[in-house]
């Protein structure tokens, strides 16, 4: 197998690193920044700290504080239009995945005219270069600082889709675990499971390669060590930094290998039923891991053992699959992650929509040569996984 390593996004990582944002913008010759964030980041006082830092460097700021969860096209187009009308020369995104994806879309639209819809698609979409973009995650989950694209919700079609290419590329990711110190346990749990899903799915992806596997393995190990700790004690700075590194490495791992079934199901739950991204992606992770174990038992053994489960050397693929499922399930219970039943939907509602949606997503991706699932994706497989997650988790 040949492996390609491509890391387009420089990362500045470390506690306190966000204090360098103004200086980094100056280095890029920026004079007027569009700063993109949401109400939660404002309420936590983080937006004001970042804004003060940028202004202290002599750079003017224009605020877009209207980021929506699972950013819809109209909201991203509003942010882009503000950037154009205010003649900004750079964009700074501060927040969780929705803020960073909105910032990526706003950057794209500064040099690529709307509508945003014409730039959708993972590959083959050509966009013009745009202004510098600094992204500053405030959750340890999305890994968006490492990925070349963003996720946008097409509300008309009820799907989540991607923007990608040079037009929305990250100039610098500033990853500062101190920004996550005040996060509530429920958000730490949901975003942390997103990071673990990135790591576990990219590690077991049909596109995994030698480099993505190294990043994915280390992200799994870090999440196993730190996710419960950050949920039990939000002020545990060492654990916060461990989870931030897990999220960043998860983002690096998935940049090449991409995610598969848990994220496909999570995207469908998010677009159709507005389930938060991390909760939706984690909802079926235990069953996905169990189902893929026969294809790659050693990788699933690594997952289970990272969480402290003991397996005999001659364990069967089925035993390994069950251990991986139990490891994920026990973690989800310890961090109080809502299960499928808590989503408030019946099993019939879920299985009437999710399997067809996932099959459609995978068929669309396969048409442009992207196959990530280690198992053939059929309606029956997804229905079985969703039904069992509903009954067992
Ligand atoms: Fe994700």
Boltz pocket constraint, residues with backbone or C-beta under 6 A from the ligand:
constraints:
  - pocket:
      binder: B
      contacts: [[A, 141], [A, 142], [A, 194], [A, 198], [A, 263], [A, 277], [A, 281]]
      max_distance: 6.0
